[in-house]
Amino acid sequence: MPGEGDPTYTLSITMGAGCCTIRLTGSVDWQSAPTLQLALIQAALAVSGSVRVDLSGLVFADSSFLHLLLDMQRHCRARGTSMGIGNRLQPVVKRLFDLTGARCYFDFVDQELPDRTAVADPRTG
């Protein structure tokens, strides 16, 4: 079972002028969600404009993660902060939103593709 009590996710929080981008990769289940909850809510409370959640690298999540996102959204709304979830989701995570009917409770936003690093072709000298 993903998680097995060990943090099997990575979390990156980038704070900008009035906005916060949260990126999650790996997997989050009922055993690892509690350790993640405090960091996410603190990030949401530290910003005044918008919170963007990038789940494109999350390969597994269960209902405890969905509950965590709903709780985070509640904190954002209480402060007048908008929260958007990037629309690029792995199939298992997309299915979680679809099967539970939770998709309608979140704002899904366009997600820009990451910048590509140009690699020079050594043959072109």
C-alpha positions in Angstrom: 0.0 0.0 0.0 1.4 3.4 -0.9 2.7 5.3 2.1 2.9 2.6 4.8 3.4 5.4 7.3 6.5 6.8 5.7 6.4 10.1 3.9 6.4 9.0 0.3 5.8 12.5 -1.1 7.9 15.6 -1.7 6.6 19.0 -1.0 7.8 22.3 -2.5 6.3 25.6 -1.4 7.3 28.8 -3.4 6.2 32.1 -1.9 5.9 35.1 -4.2 4.3 38.5 -4.1 0.8 37.7 -2.8 0.9 34.2 -4.1 2.0 30.7 -3.2 2.7 27.7 -5.3 2.6 24.3 -3.7 3.9 21.3 -5.6 3.4 17.7 -4.5 4.9 14.6 -6.0 4.8 11.0 -4.9 1.9 9.6 -2.9 -0.2 10.7 0.0 -2.4 8.3 2.0 -4.2 8.3 5.4 -0.9 7.7 7.2 1.2 10.4 5.6 -1.6 13.1 5.2 -1.3 14.4 8.8 2.3 15.3 8.5 1.4 17.2 5.3 -1.6 19.0 6.6 0.1 21.6 8.9 2.6 22.6 6.2 -0.2 23.2 3.6 -2.5 25.1 5.9 0.4 27.3 7.1 1.3 28.1 3.5 -2.3 28.9 2.7 -2.5 31.3 5.7 0.8 33.0 4.9 -0.4 34.4 1.6 -2.9 37.2 0.9 -3.7 36.7 -2.8 -3.8 33.2 -4.3 -2.7 29.7 -3.7 -1.8 27.4 -6.6 -1.6 23.7 -6.0 0.3 21.6 -8.5 -0.6 17.9 -8.2 0.8 16.9 -11.6 3.5 14.8 -9.9 1.2 13.1 -7.4 0.8 9.5 -8.4 -1.5 8.3 -5.6 -3.9 10.0 -3.1 -6.7 8.7 -1.1 -9.7 10.3 0.5 -7.7 11.6 3.4 -5.8 13.8 1.0 -9.0 15.0 -0.5 -10.2 16.0 3.0 -6.9 17.8 3.5 -7.5 19.8 0.3 -11.0 20.7 1.4 -9.7 21.8 4.8 -7.1 24.0 3.1 -9.6 25.5 0.8 -11.8 26.4 3.8 -8.9 28.2 5.4 -8.2 30.1 2.1 -11.8 31.1 1.7 -12.0 32.3 5.3 -9.1 34.7 4.6 -10.4 35.8 1.2 -7.6 34.0 -0.6 -8.3 32.1 -3.9 -7.1 28.5 -4.3 -6.7 26.8 -7.6 -5.6 23.3 -8.5 -3.6 22.7 -11.6 -5.6 20.8 -14.2 -2.8 18.3 -15.1 -3.5 15.3 -12.9 -2.3 11.7 -12.9 -5.1 9.3 -13.8 -5.4 7.9 -10.2 -5.6 11.3 -8.7 -8.1 12.5 -11.4 -10.2 9.4 -10.6 -10.3 10.3 -6.9 -11.8 13.7 -7.7 -14.2 12.2 -10.3 -15.4 9.2 -8.2 -16.1 11.2 -5.1 -17.8 14.1 -7.0 -15.3 16.5 -5.4 -14.2 18.0 -8.6 -17.1 20.6 -8.4 -15.8 21.9 -5.1 -12.5 23.1 -6.4 -11.3 25.6 -9.0 -9.1 23.8 -11.6 -6.8 26.2 -13.4 -4.7 26.0 -16.5 -1.3 24.7 -15.7 1.6 26.0 -17.7 4.1 23.5 -18.9 7.5 23.7 -17.2 10.3 25.6 -18.9 12.5 23.4 -21.0 16.2 23.7 -20.7 17.9 24.0 -24.1 20.5 21.4 -24.7 23.2 22.3 -27.2 23.9 19.7 -29.8 27.7 19.1 -29.6 27.8 18.2 -33.4 26.8 21.8 -34.4 29.8 23.2 -32.8 
